[in-house]
Amino acid sequence: MKILFYETTPDIAQWLRGLNRELSQADIRVWQQGDTHPADYAIVWMPPPELFKNRQDLKAIFNLGAGVDAILDVERKHPGMLPPSAKLVRLEDSGMAQQMIEYATYWVLRYLRRLDEYDAQQREGRWQKLPQHARADFTVGVLGLGVLGSEIAKALLELGVPVRGYARTKKAIEGVTIHAGKHQLDAFLDGVKVLINLLPHTPDTEGILDARVFGQLAHGAYLVNIARGAHLVDDDLLAALDSGQIAGATLDVFRTEPLPPDHPFWTHPRVSVTPHISAETLREESIVQIARKIEALERGEPIGGIVDVARGY
């Protein structure tokens, strides 16, 4: 069994050490330009299109993350480059859900208790108590109920706030009000106080966080974007912040990363920027998950996390 590996961070040696430990019978090599030797599987993160050229032998492509938009972009820009017989497989949780829950819960609590405003008052040297938000009116909307979104929605219920969820198709999460399908998006957005975006990035969701969406939220709402920067229309958010329709925004993902030094998000007083850290791939958990899935495929067994390339997730 031959496996190609491609990763863009400096810890390639640790990945290879773990993969060789879990798949001791496999021949695992790092892909380099010009490598045209056969391979059964590819384990990749943000691969160049050339990696897939004439790779009709691949059985599966494992993405080192939950979002597969970088690989799907290869297919959109180079139709037919991805071998049609190869399954595209994303990571399922592998420790990311708990990280996302922590991140989302922190920011919801911060906005609920108006700690962002108290921070601003401290910088101004101002001592002033603010009326608390009523929990019953502090509706949190989770936009996207995949594996991570569903776990976040369930965790937020523990805060005692109303929780809504939006999904492409009908789902059931006890205690969460679910809206499904495009025809229910407006009802989902109406009156939401904190909007947390966890949608997959597809052509249909590109730029979905725009002026129309912001205008349907409760006045003085908050945005937490932990999905993809391409979901957000930057200028529309800045306008909504300046008008007061959006009271604050937490952004972990951006159209260009790293965020350019001159981008207004850096200095806007009601924008919090984090460098794409809401949930990072945990190496050991990911290695074990991928190894077990490769072994299952070799035995002819079904696996989870297979991406519908046409839908984009």
N, C-alpha and C positions, 0 to 999 in steps of 0.2 A: 504494500500500500504506500503510495507516494503522496506527499502533502506539500503544497506550496504555502509559504508564510510571508506576509508583507505587513509591516507596521511602520508608523512614522515617528514613534517616540524612541528615546535612547535605551529603553529597557528591553531590547530585543532578546538579549542573552537570557534574561529571566523567563521570558515567554517560551523560548526554545527549551530551556531546562525543564520547565514544567510539562510542556507538551511531550517531550521525549520520555519523561517519567511516566505519564499517563498512557502514552501510546508507544510503548517500548519496541513494538514490532514494526513501526512505521519508519519510512525514510522521509524525514522532514528537512526541507531546505528553504533558505531565504531566497525569494525571487529577486533576480537582478535583470537589468535590461539585457535583452538578447536571449534570455532563458526560454527555450522552446521545447524542453524535455517534457515528456508526459507527466501528468499528475491526476490523481483521483479526486483530491479535495484541495480547496484553497481556503486559508484562514487569513482574513485581510481587514485592514482599516484604511479607508480612503485610498484605494488602489488606483494606479494609473490605468488608462484604458488598455495599454499594451499588454498588461498582464493576462488579459482574457483572449488575446488574439490567437485564433486557431486552437482554442481549448475545448474542443467538442468532447474530449474525454472526461471532463469534470463531472463528477456525480453531484457535488454540492459545493456551495460557496458559503462559508461561515463569516458573518460580519461581527467584528469585535465591538458591538454596541447594539442598542435597541433600535436606533434609527438607521435606516438603510438608504437614505436619500443620496449619499455620495455614490453608491453603486448603481442606483437607478438612474442617476444623471449620466453615467457611462452609457447606459442603454439608450437614453433619450438622445444623446449627442452622437452616438455611434450605433445606430440600429443594427441588431443582429450580432453585436459584439459579445454579449453574454450568451453562453451556450444554452439553447432552449431546453435541453434535457437536464440541466443542473438545477437543483433546488437552491433557492436563496434563503438562508437561515439567519435569523437575528437572535441575539441573546435574549433570554427570558429571565428577567429580574437579575439573577447572579449578584445579589446584594444591592442593586440599584434602587429597589422599591423603598427600603428603609431610609436610604439617603434622601430620596425625593420626599418622603413623608416628613422627615426632619426639616427639610428646607421649606416646604409648603406650610407646615404647621407653625414654624417660627414666624414667617411673614404674616400669616393670618392673625396670629396672636399680637404681633407688633402693631398691626393696623387696628385691630379690635381695641387694644388698650391705648391707642394713640401715642405710642412710644416714639414714632417718627416725628410727631409734632413736639413732643417734649425734648427730643434731641435738638430740634430747631430752636426751641426756646432757650436751651442751655447755651447755644452758640451766641444768642442775643443777650445773654445775661438776664433773662426774664423769668420770674417766678409766678406761674399762673396755673391753677388747676383747671382742667377742662372737663366738661360733662362726659361721662362714659357712653359709649355706644350701647344700645340695648341689644343683647345677644339675639333676641327673637327677630329683630329687624336686620341683622347682619348676615344676610344670605350669601353663602359662598357658592360659586358656580364652577364646576370642573368641566372644562371644555375638552372632551376626549376621554373615553372610558376604556382604554386598553388595559393591559395588565397593571401599568404604573398608575394610570388615572383612577382605576377602580380602587386600588389600595389606598390612594390618597383620600378619595371620597369617604371611604369607610373610617379612616383615621380621623378625619375632620369632625365626624359626628361626635367624637369624644369631647370636643370643645363645647358642645352644647349649642352650636349655631345651626341654622337651617342649611342643608346641603342639597344642591341640585347637580345633576350630571347630564351631559349631552353626548350622545353616541350616534353613529351612522344607522345602527339598527337597534331594535328594542333590547334592553337589558333589565335585569332586576338586581338591585342592591338594597337590602333591607334598611329602611330609614332614609334612603336617598330618593328624591323626586327625579325621575328619569324623563328626559325629553329625547325622542329619537327621530332622526330624519330632518332634512332641510326645512320641511314645512313647520317644524317645531322649534327651530333655532330662535326665532323672535320671542316666543314664550319663555324659552330657557333664559334668555338674556334679560328680560324685563325685570327691573328692580334689583338685579344682582349687585351686591356691594363689593365683593372681591371676585374677580375673574381670574382663574388659574388655567393657563393654556397648556394642554398636553397633547394636542392633535399631532398626527403624523404629517410630515411635509409632503404634499402632493400638489399637482397642478390645481386641483380644486380648492386647496386650503391656502395657497399662496396669497399673501396679503389680506387674510381674513380679518386680522385685527386692525380695523380701519375706522374712519369717522362714523360710519353707519352703526357699527357694533358698539363703539364707545357711547354713542348717543342713546342707546337703548338701556344702558346700565343705569343704576341709581345715580342721582347727582352726587358728585364727590366720591365716586367708586375708586377702587384700586385694581391695578393689573399686575399679575405675576406671570411672566413668560418664561417657562422652562422647557419649551419644545424646540422650536427653531426660529432663528432671527428672521427668516424669510416670511414668517407668518405676519410680521408686524410692518405696518406702514409708518415709518419713523416720524414723518412730518405730521401725520394725523394724530399721533400720540402727543407730540409736542404742542400742537394746537389745543388738544383736549386738556392737557395739563394747564396751559396758560389761561384757558377759559374757566377752569375749575370743575369741569365735568368729570375729569379724572383727578383725584386728590393726590395720588402717588403711584409710582410704578417701580416694580422690581424686575430687572432684566438680567437674565443669566446667559442669554444667547443673542447673537447679532448677525446681521447680514454679512458683515465683514469681521472676521476674527483673526487677530486681536482687534478690538474696537479702536479705530483710528484716534490718535491723540487729540485731534481737533473736533471730534464729534460732540455735539451739544449735550448728549446724555451724560458725559463725564461731569459737567459742571451744573447741570440743572438741579436746583435745590430739592426737587421732589422725585428725583430718579435715583434709585440705588442700583449700582452696577456690580455684578460678580462675574468672574472670568470663566464661565461655562463649567461650574463646579457643583451644580445642584445634585448631580449623581455621576460619579466617575466609575469607569469599568474596574471592577475588582479582579485582579489578574488570576489569583488561585481559583476563585469560584468560577470564573469564565473558562479557565483551562479544563477543569473537571467537567463542566457542563458540555463543552464542545467535544471532549474525548468520549463521553458516554453516548453522545448523539452519533458520532462517527461509528462507534462500535455497533449501535443499534441499526444504522443504515447498512453496515456490512452484513448484519444478520437478516436483513430484509424486513426490519420492524419499522413501524411509523414513529415519527418524532414530532415534537412541538416546535413552534417558532418559525414555521415555513411561511415566507412572505408571498402574498399574491402580487406578482409583478405588475399586473394590469391595474390593480387598485393602489399600489404603492405602499402597502403595509400588511 
